[in-house]
Amino acid sequence: MPDDCLFCRIVAGEIPAEVVRRSDGLLAFRDISPKAPVHVLVIPERHVQSLAGVTGLTQAERSDMLAFIAEVATQEGLDESGYRVTTNHGPDGQQSVFHLHWHVLGGTQLSDSM
């Protein structure tokens, strides 16, 4: 765990977050600057810098992550109306925290440009 990683510090409980779901190795919490009525971040608890480093997770962690994201969306009531799941990689992709994280966005008609 890098000492300066914001999300690793959230996992460790050093920085508060509004946790909406937690399971073995995965954490979901509300974004502090939401871009939609529902904006939850899903992260692996183990540090991986971005999607490009996902092979640093076990096969089980990778497959559990997708199911966990879907469970978060269901829990947040987004199944019927729909939602968007996205991740950013690197500066050109607008990645601002260099710890793999997925944005689960919904609760309104989302823009067709992103």
C-alpha positions as MATLAB code, in Angstrom:
seq = 'MPDDCLFCRIVAGEIPAEVVRRSDGLLAFRDISPKAPVHVLVIPERHVQSLAGVTGLTQAERSDMLAFIAEVATQEGLDESGYRVTTNHGPDGQQSVFHLHWHVLGGTQLSDSM';
ca = [
       0.000    0.000    0.000;
       1.508    3.310   -1.029;
       1.433    5.763    1.901;
       0.059    8.557   -0.284;
      -2.826    6.573   -1.837;
      -6.136    8.154   -0.835;
      -8.153    4.993   -1.463;
      -5.708    2.759    0.449;
      -6.112    5.155    3.377;
      -9.915    4.849    3.092;
      -9.589    1.040    3.111;
      -7.393    1.280    6.217;
      -9.975    3.485    7.962;
      -7.605    6.458    8.163;
      -9.927    8.635    6.057;
     -13.705    8.475    6.502;
     -15.979    7.470    3.641;
     -19.676    6.705    3.317;
     -19.389    2.979    2.722;
     -22.385    1.435    0.959;
     -21.103   -2.126    0.621;
     -18.076   -4.168    1.583;
     -17.128   -7.745    0.844;
     -13.959   -9.763    0.995;
     -11.391   -7.608   -0.790;
     -13.818   -5.046   -2.273;
     -15.226   -1.753   -1.057;
     -17.948    0.570   -2.377;
     -18.411    4.108   -1.120;
     -20.100    7.335   -2.225;
     -18.075    9.761   -4.327;
     -17.452   13.009   -2.432;
     -18.051   15.000   -5.620;
     -20.949   13.157   -7.297;
     -21.629   13.590  -11.009;
     -25.085   11.956  -10.775;
     -27.705   11.416   -8.048;
     -26.109    8.004   -7.457;
     -22.322    8.020   -7.757;
     -20.570    5.174   -6.000;
     -16.912    4.185   -6.322;
     -15.969    0.510   -6.242;
     -12.371   -0.409   -5.459;
     -10.325   -3.480   -4.748;
      -8.966   -3.215   -1.215;
      -5.575   -4.322   -2.476;
      -3.691   -1.545   -4.270;
      -3.655   -1.752   -8.063;
      -2.846    1.498   -9.840;
      -5.363    1.218  -12.698;
      -7.097   -1.190  -15.047;
      -3.747   -1.690  -16.779;
      -2.470   -3.398  -13.607;
      -5.493   -5.631  -13.059;
      -3.324   -8.711  -13.545;
      -1.905   -7.811  -10.120;
      -5.195   -9.109   -8.696;
      -6.077  -12.783   -8.484;
      -8.520  -14.312  -10.954;
     -11.052  -14.580   -8.111;
     -10.637  -10.893   -7.213;
     -11.148   -9.893  -10.849;
     -14.295  -11.953  -11.326;
     -15.705  -11.036   -7.897;
     -15.249   -7.362   -8.758;
     -17.724   -7.486  -11.659;
     -20.382   -9.272   -9.608;
     -19.812   -6.823   -6.747;
     -20.295   -3.832   -9.063;
     -23.600   -5.302  -10.286;
     -24.691   -5.934   -6.665;
     -23.921   -2.313   -5.757;
     -26.034   -1.070   -8.687;
     -28.908   -3.321   -7.608;
     -28.593   -2.195   -3.991;
     -28.720    1.431   -5.135;
     -31.958    0.780   -7.072;
     -30.493    1.302  -10.530;
     -31.472   -1.935  -12.301;
     -34.774   -0.785  -13.768;
     -33.738    2.632  -15.063;
     -30.149    1.761  -15.960;
     -26.722    2.960  -15.002;
     -23.193    3.516  -16.260;
     -20.013    1.825  -15.043;
     -16.704    3.357  -16.030;
     -13.055    3.511  -15.049;
     -10.318    5.920  -16.072;
      -6.706    5.090  -16.879;
      -3.880    7.592  -16.855;
      -3.756   11.364  -17.272;
      -5.431   11.463  -20.701;
      -8.239    9.288  -19.324;
      -8.694   11.799  -16.475;
      -7.632    9.346  -13.747;
      -7.293   11.474  -10.615;
      -6.638    8.801   -7.967;
      -4.121    6.173   -9.007;
      -5.867    3.210   -7.411;
      -8.160    1.161   -9.644;
     -11.721    2.337   -9.149;
     -15.010    1.977  -10.966;
     -17.637    4.718  -11.061;
     -21.223    3.451  -10.784;
     -23.441    6.314  -11.957;
     -27.219    6.552  -12.229;
     -30.428    7.893  -10.820;
     -31.036   10.220  -13.776;
     -30.789   10.299  -17.574;
     -27.040   10.400  -18.143;
     -25.374   12.448  -20.846;
     -24.503   10.677  -24.086;
     -21.084   12.351  -24.085;
     -18.440   11.454  -21.590;
];
